Amino acid sequence: MFTGLVETTGSCATLDRLGESARLTLHAPTLAGEMSLGDSLAVNGCCLTVARIDGTGLVFDLLGETLARTNLGRLTSGARVNLERALPANGRLGGHFVQGHVDAVSEVLRVEPRGADVHITVRLLAGFGRYVVYKGSVCINGTSLTVSEVTDAAFSVWIIPHTAAVTNIGDLSAGDFVNLEFDLLAKYVEKLMAVPR
């Protein structure tokens, strides 16, 4: 379980394709010394397991499913990624409940600086609109954000200068693709409401 409060960023060192799977190596000097083999780490919001630690590098094995459902397969050398360790049992929940299970990859439609802040609009893919509500939570590249506007075709969020500086959300441009995880609680409510009584 994660909170969507990005701790730090790392960068893609290599992404080696191995048939339908891949091996991702990240340069993560801030966290590498604090991780152990088998630990969970949210990388752009996708929960991955540390397979090897090599100095300041963290190595992960990516399944075909991960490559198909996230933007990790699009990473290029040097690309910045958001990183968050799993929430400890006694930790503070400052964002919202995030599983690290990416629901979809979607396109950034607009990035508009407005004063010191940035307004970002993301395409809302068919079938996911029911999980996005005004002032609700959404996770973009592992970052817990509040929905400021929503239509049938898109939703928007505001980014403050701190978030732009300490996450890769500040690097986004129109046409980029981001990982989306929708509100876990909404999914459970939907399931419960569909169960015959």
Number of C-alpha atoms within 10 A of each C-alpha: 18 25 25 33 22 25 14 17 21 25 20 20 20 17 21 14 12 12 7 11 17 19 17 21 23 27 22 20 16 13 19 18 14 9 15 14 12 12 14 21 25 26 23 32 33 28 24 20 19 19 17 16 17 12 11 14 20 27 21 19 19 21 13 14 10 19 15 14 17 23 22 23 19 10 16 13 12 13 15 20 25 25 29 25 22 19 17 10 7 6 9 9 13 11 18 22 20 29 21 27 21 24 15 18 22 19 18 21 17 18 19 13 12 10 8 8 15 20 16 22 22 24 18 22 14 9 7 12 16 12 17 22 18 14 13 16 24 27 29 23 29 34 28 22 21 20 19 17 16 18 13 13 11 17 22 23 21 20 20 13 13 10 18 15 12 14 23 23 22 17 12 15 15 14 13 15 20 24 25 27 26 24 19 16 13 15 12 11 10 12 10 11 9 9 7 5 5
